[in-house]
Every structure is written in C-alpha cells, then in structure tokens.
Amino acid sequence: MMGGGGGGGFGQNDGWDNESLGVVYDQRIASRLLPYIALFKVWAAIAVVGMLAATLSSVAIPFLIGVTVDTAIVPGDAVRLMWLAGAFFGLVIMNALGLWMQSRYMAKVAHGMLVRIRTQLFEHLHRQPLGFYDKQHVGRLMSRVISDVEQIQQVMTGGIIGTISDVLTLVGIVVVMLLMEWSLALVTLSVVPVLIIISVFWQRRARAAFLQVRRAISVVNGNLQENVSGVRVVQSMNREDENMRRFDLVNHDHLDANLRASRLTAGMFPAVEILVGVSMAVVIIYGGWQVLQGQLLVGVLIAFSLYVQRFFDPIRNITMQYTELQRAMASGQRIFELLDTVPDVADREGALPVPPIEGRVRIENVSFAYNDGLPVLRDVSLDVRPGETIALVGATGAGKTTLVSLIARFYDVSAGRITIDGHDVRDVQRETLAHQMGIVPQEPFLFSDTIESNIRFGRPDAPREAVEEAARAAGLHDLILQMEAGYETRLEERGANLSVGHRQLVSFARAILADPRILILDEATANIDTRTEARIQDALRRLLPGRTSFVIAHRLSTIREASRIVVLDDGAIAEIGSHQELLARGGIYARLNAISYAGAQRENGHAAPSAPMPAPAGGAVDDNPSRA
C-alpha cells in the first residue's frame, strides 16, 4: 500500500532501505504526480509542442532527402532542388528549435516540481511529532527529501518526454517505411524480434546489476557517515587503520558492482550496432537488387538507409531509460508514502487557538507508553499553580523527560489528560500552545547562522535591542562583543566554534527572548562546568520568577529552592515536597541527595556544591551542605 496510517507503518515499509526498484509505470504514482505538473501546465505544453516538432522533423528529414534525390537530383531539376533544399533547412531549424523548447521548458517543469515536492516534504516533516522521529533514521528521511526527489526530477527532465518522443519516432519511422515500400520495410524490420529478445535478456541482468550498485553505494555512504560522525572515537581508540581496511572492502564492493554493470552496458551497445549493420546490409542488398530491377527508386533506398540508422537510436534510448523509469516510480512511491504518513499527534478537528495563558498545569491520572506493553508513566497526577517551579528528579528512566514532553505535547497521553489553564492540550491548536512555551534541552541545538539569528530563533521579529538584553540576562553579551564580528559571528555546524557552556548560554538567551509563560529545563546544567553554571544561575534568577517552570535536575544542589520537588520512580510519583521536607522523610530523594553531594565533593576536590537555583519568590538560599 502507498499510504501509511502512522509513523510505524512508514518505517516498516521502507523501500529506500531495501533499495528496491519499482515497475516501469504505476498509475497511482502517475496520478499523484499530475497535480504537480499541472502547476506548470503552460511550460509543459510548450515542451510537448517542442517535442512534437522535433519528432516530426526528425522523421520527415530522411523522407525529404529521398524525395530530393528522386525528383530533383536524378532528373537534374535545379529549381526544384533549391526549393527542396530550403525545405530541408527549414526542417533542420524546426528540429533544433523543437529540441530547445523540449529540453528548456521540461527542465523548468522538472525543477519546479522538485521545489514544490521538496518544500512539501520539508513542511510535512516539521509537522511530525517526536514519536515519528523515534522510529525513523535521519539518513532514510534525507534520502527521500534529496535522492528520491532528484530521481523524479531527472526522469521528468528528459526521461518521460524523451521516452514519449522515442516511441513516436519509432511509430513514425515504421509508418513512413511501410508507406514508401512495404516489402522492403518488412525485410528491414525482420531483425526487431531479435532485438526484443536481446533487450529482455539484458534488462533482467541489468536490473540485478544496477540494484546491486545502489545497494553498494548505500553501504559506502553509511560507512562514510558513521566514520565521519564518530571520528573522535575512531582517533581516540586508534582505529584509523582498521576502519580504513573495512572502508576499503565496501568501497571495492561498490567498484565491483559498477564494473559488472559497466560490462552489461558495454555488451548492449555492440549488440545493437551489429543489428544496425545487419539491417543496413539487408537494405543495401535487397533494396539494391530492387533498384537494379527497376522496382525501387534510388531516393527511396537512400531514405531507407537513413531510417535504419535512426530506427535503432530510440530503441537504445528506451532500453537505457527502462531502469531509470523503474527507479523514478519507486522513488515516487517512497515520497508519497511519506507524505501520506498521518501524524500521531495532530490538532483535533475544530481545535481552537489557546488564549494567553497564566500557566496553571494539571496532570490528571496520566499514563503513557512509547510501545504497547512498556509503560513509562503510570497514573501520574500533579496540580501546578501559575508561577510555581517544579523540580523533577529520579533515576535514569524514571519518566522525567517523558512527563515534560507530554506537557509540551510532543506526544499524546495514553490515558488521563493534561490541561493548561483548564484547556486540554489535545483540544487546542498545538502551534498556539508552543508559542507560549520555552524549552532549554540538555544538548542545545544551534543552527549554522549568526549568533543573533540563533538567539532570535523563537522571535524572528525581535529588535536588536531585545536580543542584546536577552544576551545580557544570560551572561553572554560581553563574550559576544569579544568576538570579531560580534552578534554577526557565524556559528559552525551545531555551534561547534563555541564551547558547550557557551552554546547552553545561547540557548538560555533564546528562551529569555521568547518570554514563555511555561518554561521547561531538561537537564540544562548537566554538561557544563561550575563557572558556566554560575552564569546560568544568574540567568535563571531573571528567567524563572513569574513563570511556571519544570526543571529536570542532574545536580540536586541546583533545585533546592524549587517550589516543590517531585520524585519519580519507575514511572510513578514516589515523593512530593520541598527540599527540607523530603530530606526529613529519609526516602528516595534523601538518598539521591547524599549521592549527588558525595559526587560534587569528589568533582570539586571537597569544595562546596555549586550555587543552588534561586527561589522563584525571592526566598533565602540554603547552601549549607550539612543539612543534606
């Protein structure tokens, strides 16, 4: 089936991963492509007119040459010769102009389709929930957006209209040859069955060979991507020689596959040329004998000779296009399979935009599982007041990130519901809710753009003054000014020319500028040094007050002054309370705090833990480790 009912079906029926080839013509795919062609119907019409003109002139030229020989050259009619010469040059110009129109405007149609399809795929991918990406490989999706779309574009540029032109040329040549001299035409075309048998045999072998080439290059690309992405691990483990040996093996497998395909291609052309020679010999011998007997004109013999040469060119082209058309149909199936994927998380029919929120969050008996039978959260309930800071702690896999992902509606709950200011998050437009939320992840993602653009990411229309104010609040302004281009400094991929801590500060500045009502910090201080953490704590003092905040903490010293600390254990809430209340209970939080404090002591050489998170209401900071 072409369509998919969700992310799972799309992932399981992955044609690209199997590098399969489709049929030469699939009506379903063709009907899906027609609306894209219709967007450029004027250009397509001009291309078709050009193709018809080029085909007609190509078929007419040998016929005109034969007529010229028999009616002007042999009788010695100079005037008629001049007129026919003018007609000949007219056909040549018509052929050249037709080919230009065909290639020029079909290329415009193909590239226009490429832009539309690729834009549609890009938009569709951005509307997919996170659950979709949990089940898909990025490389597989990139193949659809880039390679599959390019395959469609390449076939549209020359393959389809070229094949139609070749078929019309073949039909035209056969019809003209039969009208000129049917007996000579039948004798000349007697080699066609042999050519068909050779082509069928070649296609079977070539299909397997070309498929192996695509599989081999996929292995090469995968190996290359893996080694480039993991170059730090490769060098640190001194694996350069071993990985080079393995890459050399897959690279030579690709070479062998290409050589096998090249041998098949090289064998096809001599076979066709032999048949061309046989046909030409038949025309000369049989047609020459008819001329000697006075049964055939010389011009007809010359025209037949030219038609024989032109007859096999379209057959050769169609044979070579066969596999390309198969690939295009397979690519079309994969593209529309992706476009037909229905998001698991989507706005309900009639969903309304959420009004400006205060930030009251209610989690009511929520359960959730990424996969059936494997619950991550079980019957979680929590009532969060506007402006309250909730810290979420627990062991790895306890469900902390899952819970905040449900609040942001990256996923839909399996049971229960989550409301914000009384609105079920499933009943409102997700886009309007996202505008009032801010998330600072553990691994900040920066784009290959200027620092200013990265800070302004959540508010593209923010003035420069607001960007600088956000950078100051994040403790980043002075650092930016020290850079050669200041706020116009371009970041490398993922912000590689900044340290991890500075990338996190940019992420905080982005959140400050977005001014969200609900803020989620997902292990935002887990991978940074103590000095950078102190800057972030200063940023939090400006960012948290007045907002509803959910903080997932790796370092428990940073969340002591949270309004409430929620301890998750095996997908359920085990404890809720303030820092002091939970320590007094001597339960899970007390044990986690003791472990965290001991780790901080070892990390800092028995220094005091880093500064705690500021109290949202301006309460006193408790930084006395003895209370732990």
For each residue, the residues with C-beta under 8 A, 3 or more apart:
1: 4 13
2: 28 333 336 337 340
3: 337 340
4: 1 7 9 10 13 337 338 340 341 342
5: 9 342
6: 9 10 341 342 343 344
7: 4 10 11 128 131 132 134 135 136 341 343 344
8: 11 12 135
9: 4 5 6 12 13 341
10: 4 6 7 13 14 136 337 338 341
11: 7 8 14 135 136
12: 8 9
13: 1 4 9 10 337
14: 10 11 17 18 140 334
15: 18 20 22 330 333 334 337
16: 19 140 143 144 147 148 334
17: 14 140
18: 14 15
19: 16 211 214 215 218
20: 15 211 330
21: 207 210 211 323 326 327 330
22: 15 26 29 326 327 328 329 330 331 332 333
23: 26 326 329
24: 322 325 326 329
25: 30 325 329
26: 22 23 29 30 329 332 333
27: 30 31
28: 2 31 32
29: 22 26 32 33 329 332 333 336
30: 25 26 27 33 34
31: 27 28 34
32: 28 29 35 332 336
33: 29 30 36 37 113 152 332
34: 30 31 37 38
35: 32 38 39
36: 33 39 40 113 116 117
37: 33 34 40 41 44 109 113 156
38: 34 35 41
39: 35 36 112 113 116
40: 36 37 43 44 108 109 112 113
41: 37 38 44 45
42: 45 46
43: 40 46 47 105 106 108 109 112
44: 37 40 41 47 48 105 106 109
45: 41 42 48 49
46: 42 43 49 50 101 105
47: 43 44 50 51 101 102 104 105 106 109 161
48: 44 45 51 52 161
49: 45 46 52 53 98 101
50: 46 47 53 54 97 98 99 100 101 102 103 104 105
51: 47 48 54 55 98 101 102 106 161 164 165
52: 48 49 55 56 98 168
53: 49 50 56 57 94 95 97 98 101
54: 50 51 57 58 94 95 98 99 102 165
55: 51 52 58 59 98 165 168 169 172
56: 52 53 59 60 94 98 172
57: 53 54 60 61 91 92 94 95 98
58: 54 55 61 95 169 310
59: 55 56 62 63 169 172 173 176
60: 56 57 63 64 91
61: 57 58 64 65 88 91 92 95 306
62: 59 65 66 302 303 306 307 310
63: 59 60 66 67 176 180 303
64: 60 61 67 68 84 87 88 91
65: 61 62 68 69 88 299 302 303 306
66: 62 63 69 70 180 297 299 300 301 302 303 304 306
67: 63 64 70 71 84 299
68: 64 65 71 72 73 81 84 85 88 299
69: 65 66 72 73 74 297 298 299 302
70: 66 67 73 74 297 298 299 300
71: 67 68 74 75 77 80 84 299
72: 68 69 75 77 78 80 81 84
73: 68 69 70 76 81 299
74: 69 70 71 298 299
75: 71 72 80
76: 73
77: 71 72 80 81
78: 72 81 82
79: 82 83
80: 71 72 75 77 83 84
81: 68 72 73 77 78 84 85
82: 78 79 85 86
83: 79 80 86 87
84: 64 67 68 71 72 80 81 87 88
85: 68 81 82 88 89
86: 82 83 89 90
87: 64 83 84 90 91
88: 61 64 65 68 84 85 91 92
89: 85 86 92 93
90: 86 87 93 94
91: 57 60 61 64 87 88 94 95
92: 57 61 88 89 95 96
93: 89 90 96 97
94: 53 54 56 57 90 91 97 98
95: 53 54 57 58 61 91 92 98 99
96: 92 93 99 100
97: 50 53 93 94 100 101
98: 49 50 51 52 53 54 55 56 57 94 95 101 102
99: 50 54 95 96 102 103
100: 50 96 97 103 104
101: 46 47 49 50 51 53 97 98 104 105
102: 47 50 51 54 98 99 105 106 161 165
103: 50 99 100 106 107 157 158
104: 47 50 100 101 107 108
105: 43 44 46 47 50 101 102 108 109
106: 43 44 47 51 102 103 109 110 156 157 158 161
107: 103 104 110 111 157
108: 40 43 104 105 111 112
109: 37 40 43 44 47 105 106 112 113 156
110: 106 107 113 114 152 153 154 156 157
111: 107 108 114 115 153 157
112: 39 40 43 108 109 115 116
113: 33 36 37 39 40 109 110 116 117 152 153 156
114: 110 111 117 118 149 150 152 153
115: 111 112 118 119
116: 36 39 112 113 119 120
117: 36 113 114 120 121 149 152 335
118: 114 115 121 122 145 149
119: 115 116 122 123
120: 116 117 123 124 339
121: 117 118 124 125 144 145 149 335 338 339
122: 118 119 125 126 145
123: 119 120 126 127
124: 120 121 127 128 338 339 341
125: 121 122 128 141 145
126: 122 123
127: 123 124 343 346
128: 7 124 125 132 133 341 343
129: 132 343 344 345 410 411
130: 133 134 405 410 411
131: 7 134 135 344 345 370 410 411
132: 7 128 129 135 136 341 343 344
133: 128 130 136 138
134: 7 130 131 370
135: 7 8 11 131 132
136: 7 10 11 132 133 140 141
137: 140 141
138: 133 141 142
139: 142 143 221 222 225
140: 14 16 17 136 137 143 144
141: 125 136 137 138 144 145 338
142: 138 139 145 146 147
143: 16 139 140 146 147 148
144: 16 121 140 141 147 148 149 334 335 338
145: 118 121 122 125 141 142 148 149
146: 142 143 149 150
147: 16 142 143 144 150 151 331
148: 16 143 144 145 151 152 331 332 334 335
149: 114 117 118 121 144 145 146 152 153 331 335
150: 114 146 147 153 154
151: 147 148 154 155 324 327 328 331
152: 33 110 113 114 117 148 149 155 156 328 331 332 335
153: 110 111 113 114 149 150 156 157
154: 110 150 151 157 158 159 324 328
155: 151 152 158 159 160 324 325 327 328
156: 37 106 109 110 113 152 153 159 160 161
157: 103 106 107 110 111 153 154
158: 103 106 154 155 161 162
159: 154 155 156 162 163 321 324 325 328
160: 155 156 163 164 325
161: 47 48 51 102 106 156 158 164 165
162: 158 159 165 166 317 321
163: 159 160 166 167 317 318 321 325
164: 51 160 161 167 168
165: 51 54 55 102 161 162 168 169 314
166: 162 163 169 170 313 314 315 317 318 321
167: 163 164 170 171 314 318
168: 52 55 164 165 171 172
169: 55 58 59 165 166 172 173 310 314
170: 166 167 173 174 311 314 315
171: 167 168 174 175
172: 55 56 59 168 169 175 176
173: 59 169 170 176 177 307 310 311
174: 170 171 177 178 185 189 311
175: 171 172 178 179
176: 59 63 172 173 179 180 307
177: 173 174 180 181 184 185 188 189 304 307
178: 174 175 182 185
179: 175 176 182
180: 63 66 176 177 184 185 300 303 304
181: 177 184 185 287 290 296 300 304
182: 178 179 185 186
183: 186 187
184: 177 180 181 187 188 283 286 287 290 296 300 304
185: 174 177 178 180 181 182 188 189 304
186: 182 183 189 190
187: 183 184 190 282 286
188: 177 184 185 191 279 282 283 304 308
189: 174 177 185 186 192 279
190: 186 187 193 282
191: 188 194 195 275 278 279 282
192: 189 195 196
193: 190 196 197
194: 191 197 198 275
195: 191 192 198 199 272 275 312 315
196: 192 193 199 200
197: 193 194 200 201
198: 194 195 201 202 268 271 272 275
199: 195 196 202 203 315 319
200: 196 197 203 204
201: 197 198 204 205
202: 198 199 205 206 264 267 268 271 319
203: 199 200 206 207 319 322 323
204: 200 201 207 208
205: 201 202 208 209 264
206: 202 203 209 210 261 264 265 268 323
207: 21 203 204 210 211 323 326
208: 204 205 211 212
209: 205 206 212 213 257 260 261 264
210: 21 206 207 213 214 261 323
211: 19 20 21 207 208 214 215
212: 208 209 215 216 257 260 261
213: 209 210 216 217 254 257 258 261
214: 19 210 211 217 218
215: 19 211 212 218 219 257
216: 212 213 219 220 250 253 254 256 257 258
217: 213 214 220 221 254
218: 19 214 215 221 222
219: 215 216 222 223 250 253 254
220: 216 217 223 224 247 250 251 254
221: 139 217 218 224 225
222: 139 218 219 225 226
223: 219 220 226 227 246 247 250
224: 220 221 227 228 247
225: 139 221 222 228 229
226: 222 223 229 230
227: 223 224 230 231 234 243 247
228: 224 225 231
229: 225 226
230: 226 227 233 234
231: 227 228 234 235
232: 235 236
233: 230 236 237 239
234: 227 230 231 237 239 240 243
235: 231 232 238 239 240
236: 232 233
237: 233 234
238: 235
239: 233 234 235 242 243
240: 234 235 243 244
241: 244 245
242: 239 245 246
243: 227 234 239 240 246 247
244: 240 241 247 248
245: 241 242 248 249
246: 223 242 243 249 250
247: 220 223 224 227 243 244 250 251
248: 244 245 251 252
249: 245 246 252 253
250: 216 219 220 223 246 247 253 254
251: 220 247 248 254 255
252: 248 249 255 256
253: 216 219 249 250 256 257
254: 213 216 217 219 220 250 251 257 258
255: 251 252 258 259
256: 216 252 253 259 260
257: 209 212 213 215 216 253 254 260 261
258: 213 216 254 255 261 262
259: 255 256 262 263
260: 209 212 256 257 263 264
261: 206 209 210 212 213 257 258 264 265
262: 258 259 265 266
263: 259 260 266 267
264: 202 205 206 209 260 261 267 268
265: 206 261 262 268 269
266: 262 263 269 270
267: 202 263 264 270 271
268: 198 202 206 264 265 271 272 316 319
269: 265 266 272 273 316
270: 266 267 273 274
271: 198 202 267 268 274 275
272: 195 198 268 269 275 276 312 315 316
273: 269 270 276 277
274: 270 271 277 278
275: 191 194 195 198 271 272 278 279 312
276: 272 273 279 280 308 309 312
277: 273 274 280 281
278: 191 274 275 281 282
279: 188 189 191 275 276 282 283 308 311 312
280: 276 277 283 284 305 308 309
281: 277 278 284 285
282: 187 188 190 191 278 279 285 286 287
283: 184 188 279 280 286 287 301 304 305 308
284: 280 281 287 288 301 305
285: 281 282 288 289
286: 184 187 282 283 289 290
287: 181 184 282 283 284 290 291 296 300 301 304 305
288: 284 285 291 292 301
289: 285 286 292 293
290: 181 184 286 287 293 295 296 301
291: 287 288 294 295 296 297 298 301
292: 288 289
293: 289 290 296
294: 291
295: 290 291
296: 181 184 287 290 291 293 300 301
297: 66 69 70 291 300 301
298: 69 70 74 291 301 302
299: 65 66 67 68 69 70 71 73 74 302 303
300: 66 70 180 181 184 287 296 297 303 304
301: 66 283 284 287 288 290 291 296 297 298 304 305
302: 62 65 66 69 298 299 305 306
303: 62 63 65 66 180 299 300 306 307
304: 66 177 180 181 184 185 188 283 287 300 301 307 308
305: 280 283 284 287 301 302 308 309
306: 61 62 65 66 302 303 309 310
307: 62 173 176 177 303 304 310 311
308: 188 276 279 280 283 304 305 311 312
309: 276 280 305 306 312 313
310: 58 62 169 173 306 307 313 314
311: 170 173 174 279 307 308 314 315
312: 195 272 275 276 279 308 309 315 316
313: 166 309 310 316 317
314: 165 166 167 169 170 310 311 317 318
315: 166 170 195 199 272 311 312 318 319
316: 268 269 272 312 313 319 320
317: 162 163 166 313 314 320 321
318: 163 166 167 314 315 321 322
319: 199 202 203 268 315 316 322
320: 316 317 323 324
321: 159 162 163 166 317 318 324 325
322: 24 203 318 319 325 326
323: 21 203 206 207 210 320 326 327
324: 151 154 155 159 320 321 327 328
325: 24 25 155 159 160 163 321 322 328 329
326: 21 22 23 24 207 322 323 329 330
327: 21 22 151 155 323 324 330 331
328: 22 151 152 154 155 159 324 325 331 332
329: 22 23 24 25 26 29 325 326 332 333
330: 15 20 21 22 326 327 333 334
331: 22 147 148 149 151 152 327 328 334 335
332: 22 26 29 32 33 148 152 328 329 335 336
333: 2 15 22 26 29 329 330 336 337
334: 14 15 16 144 148 330 331 337 338
335: 117 121 144 148 149 152 331 332 338 339
336: 2 29 32 332 333 339 340
337: 2 3 4 10 13 15 333 334 340 341
338: 4 10 121 124 141 144 334 335 341
339: 120 121 124 335 336
340: 2 3 4 336 337
341: 4 6 7 9 10 124 128 132 337 338
342: 4 5 6 346
343: 6 7 127 128 129 132 346
344: 6 7 129 131 132 411 412
345: 129 131 409 410 411 412 430
346: 127 342 343
347: 351 428 429 430
348: 351 426 427
349:
350:
351: 347 348 427 428 429
352: 427 428 429
353: 428 429 432
354: 357 420 421 423 428 429 432 433 436
355: 421
356: 436 517
357: 354 360 420 421 436 517 518
358: 386 421 517
359: 384 386 387 420 421 517 518 547 548
360: 357 384 385 386 420 421 422 548
361: 382 383 384 407 418 419 420 518 548
362: 382 383 384 418 419
363: 366 380 381 382 383 384 403 406 407 416 418
364: 381 416 417 418 419
365: 379 380 381 415 416 417
366: 363 377 379 380 381 403 406 413 415 416 417 418
367: 375 377 378 379 380 413 414 415 416
368: 375 376 377 399 402 406 411 413 414 415
369: 372 373 374 375 376 414
370: 131 134 374 376 402 411
371: 374
372: 369
373: 369
374: 369 370 371
375: 367 368 369 378 414 571
376: 368 369 370 399 402 571
377: 366 367 368 380 399 402 403 406 571 572
378: 367 375 570 571 572
379: 365 366 367 415 416 572
380: 363 365 366 367 377 399 403 416 568 571 572 573
381: 363 364 365 366 416 573
382: 361 362 363 390 566 573 576
383: 361 362 363
384: 359 360 361 362 363 388 390 548 550
385: 360 388 548 563
386: 358 359 360 548
387: 359 545 546 547 548 616
388: 384 385 548 549 563 564 616
389: 544 548 549 551 562 563 564 613 616
390: 382 384 548 549 550 551 562 563 564 565 566
391: 551 552 553 559 562 564 565 566 613
392: 400 403 404 550 551 552 553 566 568
393: 400 552 553 556 559 565 566 567 568 589 592
394: 398 399 400 567 568 569 574 588 592
395: 398 569 592
396:
397:
398: 394 395 568 569 570 571
399: 368 376 377 380 394 402 403 568 571
400: 392 393 394 403 404 552 568
401: 404 405 522 523 552
402: 368 370 376 377 399 405 406 411
403: 363 366 377 380 392 399 400 406 407 550 568
404: 392 400 401 407 408 439 520 522 550 552
405: 130 401 402 408 410 411
406: 363 366 368 377 402 403 409 410 411 412 413 418
407: 361 363 403 404 418 420 425 518 520 550
408: 404 405 434 437 439 520
409: 345 406 412 418 425 426 430 433
410: 129 130 131 345 405 406
411: 129 130 131 344 345 368 370 402 405 406
412: 344 345 406 409 426
413: 366 367 368 406 416 417 418
414: 367 368 369 375
415: 365 366 367 368 379
416: 363 364 365 366 367 379 380 381 413
417: 364 365 366 413 424 425 426
418: 361 362 363 364 366 406 407 409 413 424 425
419: 361 362 364 422 423 424 425
420: 354 357 359 360 361 407 423 425 433 518
421: 354 355 357 358 359 360
422: 360 419
423: 354 419 420 427 428
424: 417 418 419 427 428
425: 407 409 417 418 419 420 428 430 433
426: 348 409 412 417
427: 348 351 352 423 424
428: 347 351 352 353 354 423 424 425 432 433
429: 347 351 352 353 354 432 433
430: 345 347 409 425 433 434
431: 434 435
432: 353 354 428 429 435 436
433: 354 409 420 425 428 429 430 436 437
434: 408 430 431 437
435: 431 432
436: 354 356 357 432 433 516 517 518
437: 408 433 434 516 517 518 519 520
438: 458 511 514 515 516 518 519 520
439: 404 408 511 519 520 521 522
440: 444 504 507 508 511 519 520 521 522 524
441: 444 445 507 522 523 524
442: 522 523 524 526 527
443: 527
444: 440 441 495 503 504 506 507
445: 441 494
446: 454 491 494 495 498 503 506 507
447: 453 454 457 491
448: 490 491 492 493
449: 453 454 490 491
450: 453 454 485 487 488 489 490 491
451: 454 455 480 483 487 488 489 491 506
452: 455 456 464 467 487 488
453: 447 449 450 456 457
454: 446 447 449 450 451 457 491 495 506 510
455: 451 452 467 470 471 506 509 510 513
456: 452 453 459 460 462 467 510 513
457: 447 453 454 460 510
458: 438 510 511 513 514
459: 456 462 466 513 514 515
460: 456 457
461:
462: 456 459 466 467 513
463: 466 467
464: 452 467 468 487
465: 468 469
466: 459 462 463 469 470 513
467: 452 455 456 462 463 464 470 471 487 509 513
468: 464 465 471 472 477 487
469: 465 466 472 473
470: 455 466 467 473 474 509 510 512 513
471: 455 467 468 474 476 477 480 487 509
472: 468 469 475 476 477
473: 469 470 509 512 539 542 543
474: 470 471 505 506 508 509 512 535 536 539
475: 472 478 505 535 536 538 539
476: 471 472 479 480 502 505 506 508 509 535
477: 468 471 472 480 481
478: 475 481 482
479: 476 482 483 502 505
480: 451 471 476 477 483 486 487 489
481: 477 478 486
482: 478 479
483: 451 479 480 486 489
484: 489
485: 450 488 489 490
486: 480 481 483 489
487: 450 451 452 464 467 468 471 480
488: 450 451 452 485
489: 450 451 480 483 484 485 486
490: 448 449 450 485
491: 446 447 448 449 450 451 454 495 496 497 498
492: 448 495 496 497
493: 448 496
494: 445 446
495: 444 446 454 491 492 498 502 503 506
496: 491 492 493
497: 491 492
498: 446 491 495 502 503 506
499: 502 503 532
500: 503 504 527 528
501: 504 505 528 529 531 532 535
502: 476 479 495 498 499 505 506 532
503: 444 446 495 498 499 500 506 507
504: 440 444 500 501 507 508 524 525 527 528 532 536
505: 474 475 476 479 501 502 508 509 532 535 536 539
506: 444 446 451 454 455 474 476 495 498 502 503 509 510
507: 440 441 444 446 503 504 510 511 524
508: 440 474 476 504 505 511 512 524 536 539 543
509: 455 467 470 471 473 474 476 505 506 512 513 539
510: 454 455 456 457 458 470 506 507 513 514
511: 438 439 440 458 507 508 514 516 519 543
512: 470 473 474 508 509 515 539 542 543
513: 455 456 458 459 462 466 467 470 509 510
514: 438 458 459 510 511
515: 438 459 512
516: 436 437 438 511 519 547
517: 356 357 358 359 436 437 547 548
518: 357 359 361 407 420 436 437 438 547 548 549 550
519: 437 438 439 440 511 516 543 544 547 548 549 550
520: 404 407 408 437 438 439 440 549 550 552
521: 439 440 524 525 549 550 551 552
522: 401 404 439 440 441 442 552
523: 401 441 442 526 527 552 553 554
524: 440 441 442 504 507 508 521 536 551
525: 504 521 528 533 536 553 554 555 558
526: 442 523 554 555
527: 442 443 500 504 523
528: 500 501 504 525 532 533 536
529: 501 532 533
530: 533 534 604 610
531: 501 534 535
532: 499 501 502 504 505 528 529 535 536
533: 525 528 529 530 536 537 555 558 610 611
534: 530 531 537 538 610 611
535: 474 475 476 501 505 531 532 538 539
536: 474 475 504 505 508 524 525 528 532 533 539 540
537: 533 534 540 541 558 610 611 612 613 614
538: 475 534 535 541 542
539: 473 474 475 505 508 509 512 535 536 542 543
540: 536 537 543 544 613 614
541: 537 538 544 545 614
542: 473 512 538 539 545
543: 473 508 511 512 519 539 540 547
544: 389 519 540 541 547 549 613 614 616
545: 387 541 542 616 617 618
546: 387 616
547: 359 387 516 517 518 519 543 544
548: 359 360 361 384 385 386 387 388 389 390 517 518 519
549: 388 389 390 518 519 520 521 544 616
550: 384 390 392 403 404 407 518 519 520 521
551: 389 390 391 392 521 524 558 559 562 613
552: 391 392 393 400 401 404 520 521 522 523
553: 391 392 393 523 525 556 558 559 613
554: 523 525 526
555: 525 526 533 558 596 600 609 610
556: 393 553 559 560 589 592 593 596 597
557: 560 596 597 600 609 610 611 612 623
558: 525 533 537 551 553 555 610 611 612 613
559: 391 393 551 553 556 562 565 579 612 613
560: 556 557 579 612 613 621 622 623
561: 579 612 613 614 615 616 619 621 622
562: 389 390 391 551 559 565 578 579 613 616
563: 385 388 389 390 578 616
564: 388 389 390 391 576 577 578
565: 390 391 393 559 562 575 576 577 578 579 582 589
566: 382 390 391 392 393 573 575 576
567: 393 394 573 574 575 576 582 587 588 589 592
568: 380 392 393 394 398 399 400 403 571 572 573 574
569: 394 395 398 572 574 588
570: 378 398
571: 375 376 377 378 380 398 399 568
572: 377 378 379 380 568 569
573: 380 381 382 566 567 568 576
574: 394 567 568 569 587 588
575: 565 566 567 582 585 587 588 589
576: 382 564 565 566 567 573
577: 564 565 581 582 585 589
578: 562 563 564 565 581 582
579: 559 560 561 562 565 582 583 622
580: 583 584 622 627
581: 577 578 584 585
582: 565 567 575 577 578 579 585 587 589 590 593
583: 579 580 586 589 590 593 627 628
584: 580 581
585: 575 577 581 582 589 590
586: 583 590
587: 567 574 575 582 590 591
588: 394 567 569 574 575 591 592
589: 393 556 565 567 575 577 582 583 585 592 593
590: 582 583 585 586 587 593 594
591: 587 588 594 595
592: 393 394 395 556 567 588 589 595 596
593: 556 582 583 589 590 596 597 628
594: 590 591 597 598 628
595: 591 592 598 599
596: 555 556 557 592 593 599 600 609
597: 556 557 593 594 600 601 609 625 628
598: 594 595 601 602
599: 595 596 602 603
600: 555 557 596 597 603 604 609 610
601: 597 598 604 606 607
602: 598 599 605
603: 599 600
604: 530 600 601 607 608 609
605: 602
606: 601
607: 601 604
608: 604 623 625
609: 555 557 596 597 600 604 612 623 625
610: 530 533 534 537 555 557 558 600
611: 533 534 537 557 558 621 623
612: 537 557 558 559 560 561 609 621 622 623
613: 389 391 537 540 544 551 553 558 559 560 561 562
614: 537 540 541 544 561 618 621
615: 561 618 619 620 621
616: 387 388 389 544 545 546 549 561 562 563
617: 545
618: 545 614 615
619: 561 615
620: 615
621: 560 561 611 612 614 615
622: 560 561 579 580 612 627
623: 557 560 608 609 611 612
624: 627
625: 597 608 609 628
626:
627: 580 583 622 624
628: 583 593 594 597 625
